[in-house]
Amino acid sequence: MNAPSFRPVLAALLACAGLAIAAGDALAFERGGSHERSIVRNEGGGFSAGRMREGQNSRGGGFTRERATTTDGAGNASSTADRSFSTAGGASGLRQRQFRRDADGSASAGGSSSFTGANGGTAQSSGSINRDASGNVNGSRATTATGANGTSYSGSTQVSNGSVTHSGGCTDAAGNAVACR
């Protein structure tokens, strides 16, 4: 018996997620949508800004996008961004990102994304990376994907001051470890 191939499952899920997000944006304006923007000056010379956009189409799909950024005028800044979509066929996805920069030179970024296909396949990924004021960099990312047939991949990557390590594995629908191909 041939071992199941996981690369096509993962590639298909990620490609579908990207296409569905793009399609959600394009299709949402068939029936219209809404958007808002704001910007406010803060004490100390910084600002707070935000924007939101959402829309639906006649087939039952929709999307939302939100972003917020704040600075304090002293060199500190933070930003968040969220996107989500759904289709009438049952697919959905969500992406969240965060960023922070401090006046001392430290910074961090992180995010997560998830996707559920109309056929039941899923994919999730989350990670973060941090730089301290001395320039030391550390980060990690974890990813899982499961096909509609139950085959799955799980992996993680860590980085610490230029050293990168990765581990991962695949299982068949019964939970038996198999080679990732």
C-alpha positions in Angstrom: 0.0 0.0 0.0 1.3 3.4 -0.9 1.8 6.0 1.9 -0.5 9.0 1.5 1.1 12.2 0.2 0.7 15.2 2.4 2.3 17.9 0.3 -0.6 18.0 -2.1 -3.1 18.2 0.8 -1.1 21.1 2.5 -0.5 22.9 -0.8 -4.2 22.6 -1.8 -5.4 23.9 1.5 -3.0 26.9 1.5 -3.8 27.7 -2.1 -7.5 27.5 -1.5 -7.2 29.8 1.5 -5.3 32.4 -0.5 -7.8 32.1 -3.4 -10.8 32.2 -1.2 -9.6 35.4 0.6 -9.0 37.1 -2.7 -12.3 35.9 -4.0 -14.0 37.1 -0.9 -12.6 40.6 -1.5 -13.6 40.6 -5.1 -17.1 39.1 -4.7 -18.1 41.2 -1.7 -18.9 44.3 -3.8 -21.5 42.6 -6.0 -24.1 43.8 -3.5 -22.1 46.4 -1.8 -20.2 46.7 1.4 -19.2 49.2 4.0 -16.0 50.8 5.2 -14.9 53.2 7.9 -11.6 55.0 8.6 -10.5 57.2 11.5 -7.4 59.0 12.7 -6.9 60.8 16.0 -3.9 62.7 17.3 -2.8 61.4 20.8 -1.2 63.3 23.7 2.5 63.4 23.2 2.5 63.7 19.5 1.4 60.2 18.5 -1.7 59.1 16.7 -4.3 56.3 16.6 -5.7 55.2 13.3 -8.1 52.5 12.3 -10.0 51.2 9.3 -12.6 48.5 8.7 -14.2 47.1 5.6 -16.8 44.4 5.2 -19.0 43.0 2.4 -21.3 40.2 1.3 -22.3 38.8 -2.0 -25.6 37.4 -3.4 -24.3 33.8 -3.0 -24.0 34.1 0.8 -20.2 34.7 1.0 -18.6 37.6 2.9 -15.5 39.1 4.3 -14.2 41.6 7.0 -10.9 43.4 7.3 -9.9 45.5 10.3 -6.7 47.3 11.1 -5.6 49.6 14.0 -2.3 51.4 14.6 -1.2 53.5 17.6 2.0 55.6 18.1 2.9 57.7 21.1 5.3 60.2 19.6 8.3 58.8 21.7 9.2 56.0 19.3 6.7 53.3 20.4 4.2 51.9 17.9 1.8 49.0 17.7 -0.5 47.6 15.1 -3.1 44.9 14.7 -4.8 43.5 11.6 -7.6 40.9 11.2 -9.1 39.4 8.1 -11.9 36.8 7.8 -14.0 35.3 5.0 -16.7 32.8 4.5 -18.3 31.2 1.5 -21.8 29.9 0.8 -20.2 26.5 0.2 -18.9 26.3 3.8 -15.3 27.3 3.5 -14.0 29.9 6.0 -10.8 31.5 7.1 -9.3 33.9 9.6 -5.9 35.7 9.8 -4.7 37.8 12.7 -1.5 39.8 12.9 0.1 42.0 15.6 3.2 44.2 15.6 5.0 46.2 18.3 8.1 48.5 18.1 9.5 50.1 21.2 11.7 53.2 21.5 14.5 51.1 23.0 14.9 49.2 19.7 13.0 46.1 20.7 10.2 44.8 18.5 7.8 41.8 18.2 5.5 40.5 15.6 3.1 37.6 15.6 0.1 36.2 14.0 -2.1 33.2 13.3 -4.3 32.0 10.5 -6.8 29.2 10.1 -8.8 27.8 7.2 -11.6 25.3 6.9 -12.4 23.9 3.5 -15.9 23.2 2.3 -15.0 19.5 2.2 -13.8 19.4 5.8 -10.0 19.9 5.4 -8.4 22.3 7.9 -5.1 24.2 8.3 -3.8 26.3 11.2 -0.6 28.2 11.7 0.6 30.6 14.4 3.9 32.1 15.3 5.8 35.0 16.7 9.3 36.6 16.5 10.9 39.0 19.1 14.0 41.2 19.1 15.1 42.6 22.4 16.9 46.0 22.9 20.3 44.2 22.6 19.4 42.7 19.2 18.8 39.1 20.3 16.2 37.5 18.0 13.9 34.5 19.0 10.8 33.2 17.4 8.7 30.2 16.6 6.0 28.9 14.3 3.6 25.9 14.5 1.5 24.6 11.7 -1.0 21.8 11.4 -3.1 20.7 8.4 -5.6 17.9 8.1 -7.1 16.7 4.9 -10.8 15.8 4.5 -9.7 12.1 4.5 -8.1 12.4 7.9 -4.4 12.5 6.9 -2.5 15.2 8.8 0.8 17.2 9.1 2.0 18.9 12.3 5.3 20.8 12.5 7.1 23.6 14.3 10.1 25.8 13.6 12.2 27.8 16.1 14.8 30.5 15.6 17.2 31.7 18.2 19.9 34.2 17.2 20.4 32.8 13.8 20.0 29.1 14.7 17.0 27.5 13.1 15.5 24.1 14.0 12.4 22.4 12.6 10.5 19.3 13.5 7.4 17.8 12.0 5.5 14.7 11.2 2.6 13.2 9.3 -0.1 10.7 10.2 -2.6 8.7 8.2 -6.3 8.7 9.0 -5.9 6.0 11.7 -3.2 8.1 13.5 -0.3 6.0 12.4 3.0 7.9 11.8 3.9 7.9 8.1 6.5 9.6 5.9 5.7 13.1 4.9 6.0 13.4 1.1 
